[in-house]
Amino acid sequence: AAWRPLRNSGSWAPVPGRGIGPLLCSLEDLPAEPFEGVVIANELLDNVPLRLAERQVGGWLEVRVTRVGSEHVELTVPVDEAGAAQLDRLVPSALPGARVPLQVGAAEWLRRALSVCRRGSVVVIDYTSSTPELARRAQWDWLRTYRDHERGAGPLVAPGAQDITAEVA
């Protein structure tokens, strides 16, 4: 059956004998089975956790977070071989000190969306820049925090009390 919205209720009711499912639905995750239709993601990928990489003279380091006493501080470790190879392909001319996102989670979500949409479209709306462009900009220009709809403090300040977002590379 097709589905129609019930007036002023926020609910849906079946329409007998028409169609095979809801015309519009909002899901917390992608459908489990392939379907025909459209996936629309509005400002989703900028909130998917990312890995933060920093170029140094000897190669790429991953910027992680640890606690020292009561403070959160950055800790750098070498990027794994696959990540370093991907970063070298994306930004071969990155200067030492440049930081870029390695958005593995966003790429995986997009692969899943494309694989489950048997026939139709995947539409993604977000703030974007190329990885080389992000490497030329200051990290705090493309990695931002928000609290109560206003710019927040640095990402290590008050963890859990503000949202972290990044432009999608």
C-alpha positions as CSV (number, residue, x, y, z in Angstrom):
1,A,0.0,0.0,0.0
2,A,1.0,3.6,-0.5
3,W,1.0,5.9,2.5
4,R,-0.5,9.3,3.0
5,P,0.0,11.8,5.9
6,L,-2.8,12.1,8.4
7,R,-3.8,15.7,8.7
8,N,-2.0,17.6,11.5
9,S,-0.9,14.4,13.3
10,G,2.6,13.7,12.1
11,S,1.5,10.1,11.4
12,W,1.0,8.2,8.2
13,A,-1.9,6.0,7.1
14,P,-2.0,3.4,4.3
15,V,-3.8,4.1,1.0
16,P,-5.3,0.8,-0.1
17,G,-4.3,-0.5,-3.5
18,R,-1.8,2.1,-4.5
19,G,2.0,1.8,-4.6
20,I,4.2,-0.4,-2.5
21,G,5.4,1.7,0.4
22,P,5.8,5.1,2.0
23,L,6.3,8.0,-0.5
24,L,8.5,9.8,2.1
25,C,10.2,8.6,5.3
26,S,13.0,9.7,7.6
27,L,15.3,7.0,8.9
28,E,18.0,7.1,11.6
29,D,20.2,4.9,9.3
30,L,20.2,3.7,5.7
31,P,17.7,1.0,4.8
32,A,18.9,-2.5,5.4
33,E,17.8,-3.7,2.0
34,P,18.3,-2.2,-1.5
35,F,15.5,0.1,-2.7
36,E,14.5,2.4,-5.5
37,G,14.2,6.1,-4.6
38,V,16.3,9.0,-3.3
39,V,18.5,9.3,-0.2
40,I,18.9,13.0,0.9
41,A,21.6,13.8,3.5
42,N,21.5,17.5,4.6
43,E,24.5,18.5,6.6
44,L,25.2,14.9,7.8
45,L,28.7,14.2,6.6
46,D,30.3,17.2,8.3
47,N,29.3,15.6,11.7
48,V,30.6,12.1,11.0
49,P,33.8,11.5,13.1
50,L,37.0,12.0,11.2
51,R,40.7,11.3,11.6
52,L,42.9,14.4,11.8
53,A,46.3,14.2,10.0
54,E,49.2,16.5,10.1
55,R,52.0,16.6,7.6
56,Q,55.6,16.5,9.0
57,V,59.0,16.3,7.3
58,G,59.1,12.5,7.8
59,G,55.5,11.8,6.7
60,W,52.0,11.9,8.1
61,L,51.0,11.9,11.8
62,E,47.6,11.3,13.2
63,V,46.4,13.8,15.8
64,R,44.7,12.1,18.7
65,V,43.5,13.3,22.1
66,T,44.6,12.1,25.5
67,R,44.2,13.4,29.1
68,V,47.0,14.8,31.1
69,G,45.7,15.4,34.6
70,S,42.4,17.2,34.1
71,E,43.2,18.6,30.7
72,H,42.7,17.1,27.2
73,V,45.7,17.5,25.0
74,E,46.8,16.5,21.5
75,L,49.0,13.4,21.0
76,T,50.5,12.6,17.6
77,V,51.2,9.1,16.3
78,P,52.3,7.9,12.9
79,V,49.4,7.4,10.4
80,D,48.9,3.8,9.4
81,E,50.3,2.8,6.0
82,A,47.0,2.8,4.1
83,G,46.1,6.2,5.5
84,A,49.5,7.7,4.7
85,A,49.2,6.4,1.1
86,Q,45.7,7.9,0.8
87,L,46.9,11.3,2.2
88,D,49.9,11.3,-0.2
89,R,47.5,10.8,-3.1
90,L,45.1,13.5,-1.9
91,V,47.6,16.2,-1.0
92,P,51.1,15.3,-2.4
93,S,52.3,18.8,-2.0
94,A,51.1,19.5,1.6
95,L,53.6,21.5,3.6
96,P,54.9,20.5,7.0
97,G,52.4,21.6,9.7
98,A,49.4,21.3,7.3
99,R,46.5,19.5,8.8
100,V,43.7,17.8,6.9
101,P,40.8,15.6,7.7
102,L,40.8,11.9,6.7
103,Q,37.1,11.3,6.5
104,V,36.9,7.6,6.4
105,G,33.5,7.4,8.1
106,A,31.9,9.9,5.6
107,A,33.4,7.9,2.7
108,E,32.0,4.7,4.1
109,W,28.5,6.2,4.6
110,L,28.5,7.4,1.0
111,R,29.6,3.9,-0.2
112,R,26.8,2.3,1.8
113,A,24.2,4.9,0.5
114,L,25.2,4.2,-3.1
115,S,25.1,0.5,-2.6
116,V,21.6,0.4,-1.1
117,C,20.1,2.8,-3.6
118,R,19.5,0.2,-6.4
119,R,17.9,2.8,-8.7
120,G,17.6,6.5,-7.9
121,S,19.9,9.1,-6.5
122,V,22.0,10.0,-3.4
123,V,21.9,13.7,-2.8
124,V,24.4,15.1,-0.2
125,I,24.2,18.8,0.9
126,D,27.1,20.0,3.0
127,Y,30.0,22.5,3.3
128,T,32.8,21.2,1.1
129,S,36.4,22.0,0.0
130,S,39.1,20.0,-1.7
131,T,41.6,18.4,0.6
132,P,44.5,20.5,-1.0
133,E,42.4,23.6,-0.2
134,L,41.9,22.5,3.4
135,A,45.7,21.8,3.7
136,R,46.4,25.5,2.8
137,R,43.9,26.9,5.4
138,A,44.2,27.0,9.1
139,Q,42.6,24.1,10.9
140,W,40.3,26.3,12.9
141,D,38.9,27.7,9.7
142,W,37.4,24.3,8.6
143,L,37.2,22.4,11.9
144,R,34.7,24.3,14.0
145,T,32.7,23.9,17.2
146,Y,29.2,25.1,17.9
147,R,27.2,25.5,21.1
148,D,23.7,26.9,21.3
149,H,23.8,27.7,17.6
150,E,26.9,29.9,18.0
151,R,30.6,29.3,17.5
152,G,32.1,27.4,20.4
153,A,35.6,27.2,21.9
154,G,38.4,24.9,20.7
155,P,37.5,21.2,20.3
156,L,39.4,20.2,23.4
157,V,37.5,22.7,25.6
158,A,34.4,21.3,27.4
159,P,34.2,17.9,25.5
160,G,30.6,16.8,25.1
161,A,29.3,20.3,25.7
162,Q,29.6,21.5,22.1
163,D,29.3,20.0,18.6
164,I,32.4,19.5,16.4
165,T,31.9,19.9,12.6
166,A,34.3,19.9,9.7
167,E,34.0,20.8,6.0
168,V,33.7,17.7,3.9
169,A,36.7,17.1,1.7
